[in-house]
Amino acid sequence: LEGRTVATGLPRSGVRLIAERVLKAAGVDPAKDITAVSEGIDTGPERLKQGKIDAFFWSGGVPTAGLEKLADRFTFRFVPIDAALVAKMHQQDDTTGYYRATNMPESAYPTIQNGSTVPTIAVSNLLMTRTDVDPRLTEWLTRTVIKSRDGIGRHVHSAQLVDLRTAIYTDPLPLHEGARRYYRSVKP
C-alpha cells in the first residue's frame, strides 16, 4: 500500500483505529507512507470503482451489503492480513491483544474469492450493560438474542454467526452474571 491512496475510515472510528494498527504492524506509517483519506464503507466501494482510491479498510460482518454490490459490478481483491501480521499487532501495546487471526469464509463474496478463504482479523462485538442491571434481565436478554439470531440474521448477517462456544469470551470486559447464568444453562 505504500505510495497509494488508502481510505482508512472516518476520524475517531473503529475502522480508523484498526487501519492504523494494521498499517503500523505492516511497517507502513499512515502519516507518511500512504495518502490516507477519510472514507468509510458508505463511500469507499464507489471511490475504489471510480479509481479515486487504491484501497480501503472496512470492518464489519460478512457479507457486507456495500461489498456485495461492488462485487456484482466490479472486480477487486482482498488484501490478506495473516497471522504473522496479527502477532505483530499484539506487540504494539496491551490494547491490541484482543484481535485474533481468522479466515473470511470462501462463501462471503464468492465471485471475488473464487472458492478461497482470506486470512484476516476478527474483533469481538459485545452487547454491554451496566453491572448493576438485574441478572434476571440480562439472562432473559441473552436468551432472547441467542434464540432470535436466525431472525435477526435475516437483516444483520453476522448475527447468524454468533456461536455459543465463543460468546462467553468478552475480554477485556467481564461477562455479566445474568449472561453467565444463561450460558451455563445451555452448556452441553
N, C-alpha and C positions, 0 to 999 in steps of 0.2 A: 504493500500500500504506500510505501514511501514515494513522495513526489506526486501523489494522487489527491484528488478532491474527494473527501470522505465525509458523509453525513454521520455525525457522532451523537445524534439525539438532541433533544431540546435542553437548554440550560437547566440545571438542577433536577434533571430527570434520572430515573434509574438506568435508562439506556446510556445516557452520557457517562454516568459513573462506571458502568460495566465497560463501555467502549474505551475509556481512558485506562482502565486497569488492564484490559486485554492488550491494548497497544503498548503500554509500558512493559508488560511481560514479554512482548514480542520484540522489544528493543526499539520501538518506534515512539518518538516524542511527539504527542499530538499538537504541541505548540510550534514545533519546528519542522518536523519531517513530512507532514501532510498539510493540505489545506482543509482544515476542519470547518464544516458548515453545520448550522443548527437546523437539521431536518429530522423528522420522525417518520413513523410508518405511514402517516397520513399523506405525506408528500414525497418521501424517499423513493418509492417504486416508480412513480411517474417521472421524477427527476433523473433516475437511472435510465429509464427508457428513452428519455429525451437527450441523453448524453451530457447532462449538466453536472452530474456527479459520476464518479467511477465506482463507488461502493457506498453502502450504508449499513449501519448497525441497527439491529432490531432485537427486541426481547419480548417474548410473548409465547402463548400456547401455539401448538401446531395442529392443524394448519391455520394460518392467519389469513383472513379474507384479502387483505391488500396484496399478499404474495401470491395467493391463488389467482387473483385477477391478473397480476403481472405475468404469471406462468402461462396463462391462457393466450397471451398475445406477444410475448417477448421471451427470448432465450437468455437466461442468466445462469450463474453458478454460485453455489455456496462456498465460502472460504472456510475450510476446516479449522476448528480450534481443538487441537489434540490434547491428550492427557499431559504431555510434557509441558505444554503452554499453561494448562490449568495448574500444574505443580509450581510453575514459576509465579503464577498469580498468588498462590498460597504463601509464597515467601515475601510478598510485599509488606504486609502488616497483619495484625491479628484480626482484622475485619474481613479478610479475603479468604479465610479458610472454609467458608460456607459454600463456595462454588464447588460443583462436582462435575467431573468429566462424564459425559454420556454420549449417546448417538441419537441423532434425529432419525426416526424410523423411515425406511425407504418409501413408505406409503404416504408420507406427509405431502410431498409435491412430486408425484410420480412422473410427470412429463419433464421435470428438471433433473430428478435424481436417477432416473433410469435404473431402478431396482437397487440402488446403493444407499446405505446409511451414510450419514455425515457426522463426523466427530464434532462435538460442540460442548457447551457448558450448560448446566442447569442451575437455576436459582429457585429456592422454595418460595411459594406464595402462601402466606399464612392468613387465616382468619383470626383476628385478635379481639380480645375483650379485656375489661379491667379485671384485676384479681379479686375484687370484692363482689363480682356478679355471682348470684346463687348457682352452685354447681349443678342443681337440677335443671336450671335453664340452659346452661352450656352443654349438659349431657343431651337434652332434648334437641338443641340446635345442631349439635354434631350428628346425632342420629338422623335428623331431617335432611341435612346436607348430604350425608353419605347415601341415604336411601333415595334421594332425589337426583343423584348425579347423572343418571341417564337422561332424565327430563331436562335438567339444566344443560347437559351436554349437547342437546339439540340446538342450543343458542350459543353456548360457550364450550367449544370442543374440548378444551383442556380439562373441564370438569369430569369428562368420561375417563380421564387418566388417573383420577385420584385412586390411590392404592392403599388399602388398609395396612399393609405391611410397612409402608413408609410414611404414612400420615402422622404417625406418632413422633416423628423426628422434627422438632421445632426449634432446634438450636439456632440462635443463641437464647431464644425465649423459652421459659418453662412451659410445659403442657399444662393447661388449666385442669383442675381436679375433675370438673364435670366431663371434659373430653376424655380424660384418663379413665373415668368410670365407664364411659361408653365403649372405648376400645377394649377394655378388659372384658366387658360383657359379650363381645363378639369374637374374642380370641378363640381360635380353634383348639 
